[in-house]
């Protein structure tokens, strides 16, 4: 057995092992252009649409996993985003926002993998839960700030509610608690390694969505 596996907290292992994929996702051309204010609100809207499909897959499975010995501790109502996403989409697309709403192929693949893990492999579901929600609490706040400044959304209002966790008063403390859940996850070292690999896969699936969004919204030369 690798001695470091028993010493290094799992939350540290999963963060460092997925760092490269995390960076690749954050620095994608589409996200760089979006955060740089070089794309219009239509690109932000399309991105928000894609998020809805992924979070619907995450959260439709949550209730069934609430009592699961592995994934159950991670199911926390204060993290749920679907309602906020739907408010944002109603603001961005109008009250009939569901009409014509379709996932990009990469988004459909991403949501399908989340649903598959939720159904067949709760430990794998944790990998997706971690990459999404901890990212929202961290880098997601940068996106909210940029969106408010670039497209004039009301601060923490309609259009950016997805990024506002009203039930989490102390994000830093919440993230510490979440990492403690990771450290105490009900999994042996081999299963933990599989979770790490699924975490890398989650970032790769996310990056594929960014790539396809970049093809939909190319900057003119």
ZISUL-V440732 format. One record per residue. N is the residue number from 1. SS is DSSP state (helix for helix, strand for strand, loop for the rest). OMEGA is omega in radians with two decimals (999 if undefined). D_LAST is the distance of its C-alpha to the last C-alpha in whole Angstrom. Layout:
# ZISUL-V440732
N/SS/OMEGA/D_LAST  N/SS/OMEGA/D_LAST
This chain:
# ZISUL-V440732
1/loop/3.09/53  2/loop/-3.08/50  3/helix/-3.10/52  4/helix/-3.10/49  5/helix/-3.13/48  6/helix/-3.08/52  7/helix/-3.10/51  8/loop/3.11/47  9/loop/-3.11/46  10/helix/3.13/44  11/helix/3.09/42  12/helix/3.13/41  13/helix/-3.06/41  14/helix/3.13/39  15/helix/-3.08/36  16/helix/-3.11/36  17/helix/-3.09/36  18/loop/-3.04/33  19/helix/-3.10/31  20/helix/3.14/29  21/helix/3.11/28  22/helix/-3.14/28  23/helix/3.13/25  24/helix/3.13/23  25/helix/-3.09/23  26/helix/-3.03/22  27/loop/3.09/19  28/loop/-3.12/17  29/helix/-3.12/14  30/helix/-3.10/14  31/helix/3.09/17  32/helix/3.13/16  33/helix/-3.13/13  34/helix/-3.11/16  35/helix/3.11/18  36/loop/3.12/16  37/loop/-3.09/16  38/loop/3.12/12  39/loop/-3.12/13  40/loop/-3.12/16  41/helix/3.10/20  42/helix/3.10/19  43/helix/3.09/17  44/helix/3.11/20  45/helix/-3.12/23  46/helix/3.10/22  47/helix/-3.14/22  48/helix/3.08/25  49/helix/-3.12/26  50/helix/3.11/26  51/helix/-3.09/28  52/helix/-3.14/31  53/helix/-3.13/31  54/helix/-3.09/31  55/helix/3.04/34  56/helix/3.10/36  57/helix/3.13/37  58/helix/-2.93/37  59/helix/3.04/40  60/helix/-3.13/41  61/loop/-2.95/43  62/helix/-3.05/44  63/helix/-3.14/47  64/helix/-3.11/48  65/helix/-3.01/48  66/loop/-3.12/49  67/loop/3.12/52  68/loop/-3.09/51  69/loop/-3.12/52  70/loop/-3.04/49  71/loop/-3.03/46  72/helix/-3.10/49  73/helix/-3.09/49  74/helix/-3.11/45  75/loop/-3.07/45  76/loop/-3.00/45  77/helix/-3.10/45  78/helix/3.11/43  79/helix/-2.97/40  80/loop/-3.00/39  81/loop/-2.99/36  82/helix/-3.13/36  83/helix/3.13/38  84/helix/3.10/35  85/helix/-3.12/33  86/helix/3.04/34  87/helix/3.12/35  88/helix/-3.11/31  89/helix/3.07/30  90/helix/3.10/33  91/helix/-3.06/31  92/helix/-3.02/28  93/helix/-3.08/28  94/loop/-3.01/32  95/loop/3.08/35  96/loop/-2.99/35  97/loop/-3.12/32  98/loop/-3.10/33  99/loop/3.10/33  100/loop/-3.11/30  101/loop/-3.13/29  102/loop/3.08/28  103/loop/2.92/27  104/loop/3.12/24  105/helix/3.14/26  106/helix/3.11/25  107/helix/3.12/27  108/helix/3.11/30  109/helix/3.13/30  110/helix/-3.12/30  111/helix/3.14/33  112/helix/3.12/35  113/helix/3.09/35  114/helix/-3.12/36  115/helix/3.14/39  116/helix/3.11/40  117/helix/-3.14/41  118/helix/-3.06/42  119/helix/-2.96/45  120/helix/-3.01/45  121/loop/-3.08/45  122/helix/3.13/45  123/helix/3.08/44  124/helix/3.08/41  125/helix/3.13/40  126/helix/-3.13/41  127/helix/-3.14/38  128/helix/3.10/35  129/helix/-3.13/37  130/helix/-3.06/37  131/helix/-3.11/33  132/helix/-2.93/32  133/helix/3.11/35  134/helix/3.05/35  135/helix/3.13/31  136/helix/-3.11/32  137/helix/-3.10/34  138/loop/-3.09/32  139/loop/3.12/28  140/helix/-3.14/28  141/helix/3.06/30  142/helix/3.12/27  143/helix/3.12/25  144/helix/-3.12/27  145/helix/3.14/27  146/helix/-3.13/23  147/helix/3.12/24  148/helix/-3.09/26  149/helix/-3.04/25  150/helix/-3.03/21  151/helix/2.99/23  152/loop/3.06/26  153/loop/3.04/28  154/loop/-3.10/32  155/loop/-3.13/33  156/loop/-3.09/34  157/loop/-3.11/34  158/loop/-3.08/33  159/loop/3.12/29  160/loop/-3.10/30  161/helix/3.10/33  162/helix/-3.06/32  163/helix/-3.06/32  164/loop/-3.14/35  165/loop/-3.02/38  166/loop/-3.10/41  167/loop/3.13/44  168/loop/-3.05/42  169/loop/-3.12/44  170/loop/-3.08/43  171/helix/-3.11/40  172/helix/3.13/41  173/helix/3.13/44  174/helix/-3.14/43  175/helix/3.06/41  176/helix/3.13/44  177/helix/3.13/46  178/helix/3.13/43  179/helix/3.07/43  180/helix/3.05/47  181/helix/3.09/47  182/helix/-3.12/45  183/helix/-3.09/47  184/loop/-3.04/50  185/loop/-3.07/48  186/loop/-3.10/51  187/loop/3.09/50  188/loop/-3.03/51  189/helix/3.13/49  190/helix/3.11/48  191/helix/3.08/47  192/helix/3.11/45  193/helix/3.08/43  194/helix/3.09/42  195/helix/3.11/41  196/helix/3.12/39  197/helix/3.11/37  198/helix/3.06/36  199/helix/3.07/35  200/helix/3.13/32  201/helix/3.13/32  202/helix/3.11/31  203/helix/3.12/28  204/helix/3.09/27  205/helix/3.10/27  206/helix/3.13/25  207/helix/3.11/23  208/helix/3.07/22  209/helix/3.10/22  210/helix/-3.13/19  211/helix/-3.14/18  212/helix/3.05/18  213/helix/3.11/17  214/helix/3.10/14  215/helix/3.10/14  216/helix/-3.09/15  217/loop/3.11/12  218/loop/3.04/9  219/loop/3.10/6  220/loop/-3.07/4  221/loop/999/0
